[in-house]
Amino acid sequence: MIVDLWNSFKKKQFQSLYLFYGKESFLLNETIRKLLTEAISEDEREFNYSVYDMEETNIETAVEDGETMPFLGERRMVVVKNPYFLTSEKKKEKVEHNLKKLEQYVENPAPFTVFVFLLPHEKIDERKKLTKQIKKAATVVEMNSFSEEETVKWIKEKAEAENVAMEKEAIDELIEKTSGNLMIIDKEMEKLCAYVGSGNELTTEIVKQLVARSLEQNVFDLIDAVVKKKTEEAFKIFYDLLKINEEPIKILSLLTQQFRLLYQVKQLSKSGYGQDRMASSLKVHPFRIKLALKQEKQFSASELQSIIKALAETDFEIKTGKKDRQLALEFLLLKLFQQEKKQSTSGIKA
């Protein structure tokens, strides 16, 4: 678990080699920040902390730095950004890398250096000799998203660090309002803890009052209103989004994403996938899967396909100028309600 990794930094349990990879930029950046905070004191960083971008600098330079004794400090930290030679991605290299030199370093890393590969990429190529070697020698952590359990644990620890008590219902409310977006949660927790102050409790009511619903959560509520045949509520959510200058095309895009997710979740559910496996397979936050599992039961697979087709047609009408953006979305919502009206007597969908 990523939170456990962060806790190992606090205990000063550092490894000589790390590989952090994944698409969740917040987790990648936060992990480096936490590691740096614990590994190298601020007054030593000028001499003992270096970052090398492999799109601009060759790997030999980073290796040589890693082999250099720390100056007036206990250890050195070297971060190797964008090591795309660990992926299957074929891109024109601006810089030539002597990977043999890196292989030798991985085989025998300097005991006084924390050497980190930081790769903002969904996958590593495990067929490559170098990748296999790093996997064997390094602590390798995938950072594509937090599990629901990790998100809850992380929020709890952030509250505790500020000496703020936080009930489980308040944590759930925060995750729901932010759609599990870690960067937003981080900023909201900073604001909420400052608001309640040290030694006080952060309640569900305070979260409801101070945290704005994310666009993704509003779109979920919009679909929920359609499912429950609440026409007035659905149009109120839509017009409220327009009032805060959300673009109709962006709302349409998120509606499309959500209905596609409902279809994918329905298919995977039929194949026996559990919530965590779905999240891993679809590279989607577990909280979104949890919400999708509630909604997909209200539609059959064919109904979801029809809706996705209607969304694509609306997108085409907007982009070709056949319909005004707002008008096109209004027609789409009416079409969705007609779809719901047709299926209202058939109950839960298979």
N, C-alpha and C positions, 0 to 999 in steps of 0.2 A: 504493500500500500504506500502511496506517495506521502501521506501524512507520517507514516512510520519512518520513511526515509528522512523527512525533515526533522523528526525527533532525534534521529541518529546524529544529525549535524549538531544539535544542541548539546548532545553528550560527547561531542568532540570525537566521534567515531568516523574518521575519514578514511576513504579508500584511495589508492594510488591512481586508479582509473575509473572513470564514469562514462557511460553513454546514455544521454537523455534524448529521446526522439519522440515526435508526435506532432499533431496539428494544433494542439491547445497552447497557443502562444503564452497565455497568462501563466499556465503551470510551468512551462519551460523557463520563463523569465523569473518567476517567483522562486523556483528551485535554485537557480543560479544566485539570486539575491540572498537567499537564506544560507546557502553554502558559503558564499563570500563573507557574509556577516560573521559567521562562526569560525571560518578557517583563517582569515587574514584580518588583522586589526587595521583600523582606518589609517593610522600613521605609517603602516608598512606597505600599503597598496601601491604607492607610487613606484616602489622598487620590486615588489614581489607578486604583482597581479598583472596579467597580460591577456588580451583577447585578440585572436587572429582569425580573420575571415578567409576561408579557403578559396573564395572567389577573387581575392585580391593578393593573398600572400601564400607562398608555398609551405608545405607541411614541414619541410626541413627546419625552417625558422622557428616554428612552434616547438619542435622536438629539441632543438638546441637550447631553447629557453627552458624547457622542462628539465634538461640535464644540468642546468646552471644552479649552483648552490644559492639558497636564499640569502639576501643581503640584510643583515641586522634583524633577522627574524627566524622563526622556527620552521616555516614552510613557504613554498611558492605555490601559486595557483595559475594554471594556464587553461584558457578556454579556447577550444577549436570550433568556431562557428561554421555552419554550412559545409560539413564534410560529405558532399554529395557522392564522393567516391565509395561511400558505404551503401549507396542505393543502386537500383537498376536503371535510374534515370540517365539517359544519354544526353548530355549537353556539351556544347563547345566550351572547352576549358580555356579561360584567359591565362591561367597559370599552370605550369607543369609541376606535378608533385612526385617526389621520390618516395613512393610508398614502401620501398624496401627499408628505408631509414625508419619509417613509422613502425613497420613490422618488428624491427629490432628493438625499438623502444618499448613496444607493447609486451614483448617477450621478457624484458628486464626493465620495468619502469623505475624511475628515481624514487627512492623512499621518502624524500623530502618534498615531493611535488604532488599536488592534487591536479591531475590532468583530466580535463573534461571535454568530451565531444558533445556538441549541442546541435542537434539536427532537427529543424522544423519540417519534418517530412513524415507522412503517415506510416511508411514501412521502411525497413532496412532490407538489403539483399543478403539473405542468409546463405546464399550459394557461394558467395565470394570468400576466398581464403582469409582476407584481412578481417572481414566481418566475423567470421567464425572464431578467429583468433581473439578479437576484442570481446566477443560474447563469453569466451572461456575465461579471460583474464579480468574483465571489468564488471562493475555493478551496472547492469543494463536495465533501464526503466522506461517503459512506454508511457507517453503523456498525451493521450488523445482525449481523455475526460476523466472526471472523478466518478466513482460509483456513488449511488445515493448515500450509502453508509459513510463513505469518505467525506462527502459534502457536509453531512450532519456533524461529523467529528471535527472537521476543519472549522465550521462556524462556532461550535462549542468552544474550541480552543482559542479562537479569536476573542470571544466574549470573556473567557477566563483570563486571558492576558491583560484585559482592560479592567479586571475585577468587576465584571458585570454578570449578573445571573440571567440566564435565558431559558425559558421553558420550551419543551419540545414543540408545542403548538406554534410558538413564535418562530422557531426555526423553519417549520414546515410552511408557514405563511410567507416567510422571506424567500424560500426556494420557489414557491409557487408564483409569487409576484415578479420574480426576476427570471423565471423559466430556467433556473439553474445556471444562469450565466455567471461564471466565477469572477470575472472582472467587475461586473456590476455588484455582485454580492460583497466583494472586497470593499468597494467604495461606500456601499450602503452601510456596512458594518462599522466603518470608520465614523460615518455621520451619526448613526444610531447610538453608538457607545458614547460619543461626545455629548449627545443630547441627554441621555439618562444620567451620565456621570458615574464615576467609580463608586462601587459599593451599593449600587441600585439595581433594579430588575428591568430588563427589557421585555416588555409584555407583547402579546399578540396584538393588542389594541394599538400600541405605539407603532408597531410595524405597519398595521393597516393604515394608520394616519399619515405616516411619513414616507412610506415607500410607494412610488408610482408603479402602476402595472406596466410591464414591458409590452411592446407592440405584439410580440409572440403570444403573450398571455391574453391580450385583448382579442387576437384572432381566434385563439382557442375558445374564448367566451362567445365569440360571434358564431362559431360553428355549433357550440353547445346550445345557443339560443335557437338556431335552425333546427337542431335535433329535437328540441323540446317544443317546437312550433310556436316560439315566442317572437312573432313578427316584429312587434313594437320594440322589444328589447334589442333584437338584432340590428334594426335600423338605427336605434339610439347609439349603440356601440360604434357603428359605421360612421355616423355623422359626428360623433365625439372625436373620432380619429381624424376626420377631415378638419375639424376645428383647431386641432393642434398641429395642422399642416403636414399630416402624414399623406404621402403621395398615393393615389388610388392604385397605381401600377405596383407599388411596394406592397400594399395590402393584398392585391391580387397574387403577387408572387408568394407571399407567406401562406395564403389560402391554398395555393397549389402545392406548396411544400407539405403542408399539414395533411391534405387529402391524399397525397402520394404516400406519406408516412402511414396513414391509416390503412391504405391498401397493402403496403409492405408488411405491416404488423399483422394484419389479418392473415396474409399468406404464411408468414413465419409461425404464427400461432397454430395454424392448421398442421404445420410440419413438426409441432412439438417443442418449439423454441421457448425458453423461459425469458423473463424480462432482461436479465443481465446479458444473456447470450444475444438477444435481439439488439441491445444497445451496442455491444461489441461488434456485431456483424454489420450493422447499419451506420456505425460511427456517429451515434446520436447520444446525447446526454440521457442517462437512465430515467430522469424525471419526465422527459418528453415521451419516452416509451410508456411510462406509467399512465400518463394522461391519454395517450393514443389507445391503450388497451381498454380504457373506459368508453371511448367514443366509437371505436371500430365495430363494436357489437350492434350498433344502431343501423348499420348498413350491410347489405350483401356485397360480395366482390363485384358483381355486375353493376350495381348502383354506384359504387365508388368509381368504376371505370367510366360510367356515363358522366359523372360529376367532373372527373379529371378532363374529359373531352370538352365539356362545357367551359371549363376554366381556360383551356387552350384556345377555344374559339373566341372567348372574350378578350384574351391577350392579343389575338390576331386582329380583332376589330379595333382595339385601342391603338395598336402600333401602326395599322394601315390608315388610321384616321376615319374609319367608317362610323365610329361612335365616339361621342364625348366620353372622357375617362370616368367621370362620376356617374353619368347615365348608364354606361356599360356595366358598372359594378352594381347599380340599383337593379337593372334587368337581371343580372346574374343572381342576386339574392332572391328575387322573386321566383326565378327558375328553380333555385334550391328549395324554396318553400313548396313549390308545386311538386317537386320530386318527393318531398317528405309527406305531402298530402296523399300521394298515390300509395305510399308504402305504410301509412299510419295504422292500417288494420292488420298488418302482417307480423307485428311484434319484433322480437330480436332476430337479427339476421345471421345466417351461416356464412 
